[in-house]
Amino acid sequence: MKQLPPLWGLVLAGGQSSRMGQDKAWLSYHDMPQWQYVQKLLQKVCERVYLSMNPSQPSVSGELVITDQYAEQGPMGGLMSAIGTNSEVAWLVMAVDMPVVTEETLRFLSTHRNPACAATVYRTSDNQIEPLLAIYEPSSFSSIHTLFEKKALSLQKFLGTSDVTFLSPPKPSELISIDTPEAYRYWNKH
């Protein structure tokens, strides 16, 4: 029986945060910078966890960081940089702007991982695919690379046209992203 590729985590924290107006990685929802909260969650289910950051962000000493090699190419650019670091592992990616995700949701994803497919991903009851909380298997990397070379940078479209295991999230309300100052203020009040 073929050995399961190791599962490494990737905190997607290198975005421009243009709608938020400030770096979402450094916002605090849980008495710590959000990148650190996501990192701690991923460490509970992954062998290693890296931060995907762009070159203009403040450095984070003592942490495993993958600097985005592809400027302004979105989450796919961050994933491509991670694949360039190690293409023999599966990458569990999680966007830094998802403050409601819990360990239970990550464990459900990792325990229901299907390495025979390109990815394991959540799909909500309204049929929305969540590409930024997903496991991408090594078998998907050549297809992702081909799309990236063609400037087709949508992970959602990749997942919609690939052999993927779709899961219903145990708590669908956790799959939200906080992208605007208004949403951040609202979240902090509740």
C-alpha positions in Angstrom: 0.0 0.0 0.0 1.3 3.4 -1.0 2.2 5.7 1.9 0.1 8.7 2.5 2.0 12.0 1.6 2.7 14.0 4.7 0.3 16.9 5.5 1.8 20.3 5.8 -0.1 23.5 6.6 0.0 26.8 4.8 -1.3 30.0 6.4 -2.3 32.2 3.4 -1.3 35.6 4.8 0.4 37.3 1.9 -2.7 39.0 0.4 -2.9 42.7 -0.3 -5.8 43.3 2.1 -7.1 46.1 -0.1 -10.7 45.9 1.0 -9.7 45.8 4.7 -7.3 48.7 4.4 -4.8 47.1 6.7 -2.9 43.8 6.8 -5.4 41.1 7.8 -2.6 38.9 9.1 -2.0 41.3 11.9 -5.6 41.8 13.0 -6.5 40.3 16.4 -9.6 38.3 17.0 -8.3 35.9 19.7 -5.8 38.1 21.6 -3.1 37.4 19.1 -2.3 38.3 15.5 -4.6 36.3 13.2 -1.6 34.6 11.4 -0.6 33.2 14.7 -4.1 31.9 15.5 -4.4 30.1 12.2 -0.8 28.8 12.6 -1.7 27.3 16.0 -4.9 25.7 14.6 -3.0 24.1 11.7 -0.3 22.8 14.0 -2.9 20.6 15.6 -3.4 18.6 12.3 -0.3 19.2 10.2 3.3 17.9 10.6 4.7 21.4 9.7 3.1 24.8 9.2 4.4 27.6 7.0 3.3 31.2 6.7 2.8 32.4 3.1 3.8 36.1 3.1 4.6 38.7 0.5 8.0 40.4 0.5 6.6 43.7 1.7 5.2 42.3 5.0 7.0 42.6 8.3 9.3 39.7 8.9 8.3 37.1 11.5 11.4 35.8 13.2 11.6 32.2 14.3 8.7 31.1 12.1 8.7 28.9 9.0 7.9 31.4 6.2 7.5 31.0 2.5 7.9 34.3 0.8 5.6 34.6 -2.2 7.6 34.1 -5.4 4.8 35.4 -7.6 3.8 39.0 -6.9 0.1 39.7 -6.7 -1.0 36.3 -8.0 -3.5 35.7 -5.2 -3.8 32.5 -3.2 -2.7 30.4 -6.2 0.6 32.3 -6.1 1.0 31.4 -2.4 0.2 27.8 -3.1 2.6 27.7 -6.0 5.4 29.1 -3.8 4.6 26.4 -1.2 4.7 23.7 -4.0 8.1 25.1 -5.0 9.3 24.5 -1.4 8.0 20.9 -1.3 6.0 19.1 -4.0 6.1 15.8 -2.2 3.6 16.8 0.6 -0.1 17.6 0.6 -0.8 21.2 1.5 -3.7 22.1 3.8 -4.2 25.8 3.0 -6.2 28.2 5.2 -6.8 31.9 4.5 -5.8 34.2 7.3 -9.1 36.0 7.2 -11.2 33.1 8.5 -11.3 33.8 12.3 -14.3 31.5 13.1 -12.8 28.2 12.0 -12.2 25.8 14.9 -10.0 22.8 15.4 -13.0 20.5 14.9 -13.5 21.8 11.4 -9.8 21.3 10.5 -9.8 17.8 12.1 -12.9 16.8 10.1 -11.2 18.0 6.9 -7.9 16.2 7.6 -9.5 12.9 8.8 -11.7 12.8 5.7 -8.8 13.6 3.4 -8.9 11.6 0.1 -5.3 11.4 -1.3 -6.7 9.6 -4.4 -8.3 12.9 -5.5 -6.7 16.2 -6.4 -8.1 17.9 -3.3 -10.4 17.5 -0.4 -12.5 20.6 0.1 -15.6 21.9 1.8 -18.7 22.7 -0.2 -21.5 24.5 1.6 -25.2 23.7 1.4 -25.7 26.5 -1.2 -23.1 24.7 -3.3 -20.2 27.1 -2.7 -16.7 25.7 -2.8 -14.2 27.0 -0.2 -10.8 26.8 -1.9 -9.0 28.6 0.9 -9.7 25.9 3.5 -8.7 22.8 1.5 -6.1 20.1 1.2 -4.3 20.0 -2.2 -2.6 16.6 -2.9 0.7 16.3 -4.8 -1.2 14.7 -7.7 -2.9 18.1 -8.3 0.3 20.1 -8.6 1.0 19.7 -12.3 -2.5 20.8 -13.2 -2.3 23.7 -10.8 1.1 24.7 -12.4 -0.4 24.4 -15.9 -3.3 26.7 -14.9 -0.9 29.1 -13.2 1.2 29.3 -16.4 -1.9 30.2 -18.4 -2.8 32.9 -15.8 -5.9 31.0 -14.8 -5.5 31.9 -11.2 -8.8 30.7 -9.7 -8.4 27.8 -7.3 -12.2 27.7 -7.1 -12.4 27.0 -10.9 -9.6 24.4 -10.6 -11.6 22.6 -7.9 -14.8 22.8 -9.9 -13.2 21.0 -12.8 -11.0 18.5 -11.0 -11.5 15.1 -9.3 -12.2 16.4 -5.8 -13.6 15.0 -2.6 -16.3 17.5 -1.4 -17.2 17.5 2.3 -20.1 19.2 4.1 -18.6 21.3 6.9 -19.6 20.2 10.4 -20.3 23.9 11.2 -21.1 25.8 8.0 -21.1 29.1 9.9 -17.4 28.8 10.4 -16.6 29.2 6.7 -16.7 33.0 6.6 -14.0 35.4 5.8 -13.7 38.9 7.3 -12.7 41.2 4.4 -13.8 44.7 5.4 -13.4 47.1 8.3 -17.2 46.9 8.8 -17.2 43.1 9.1 -14.2 43.3 11.5 -15.9 45.8 13.7 -19.1 43.8 13.7 -17.3 40.6 14.5 -15.4 42.2 17.4 -18.7 43.5 18.9 -20.3 40.0 18.9 
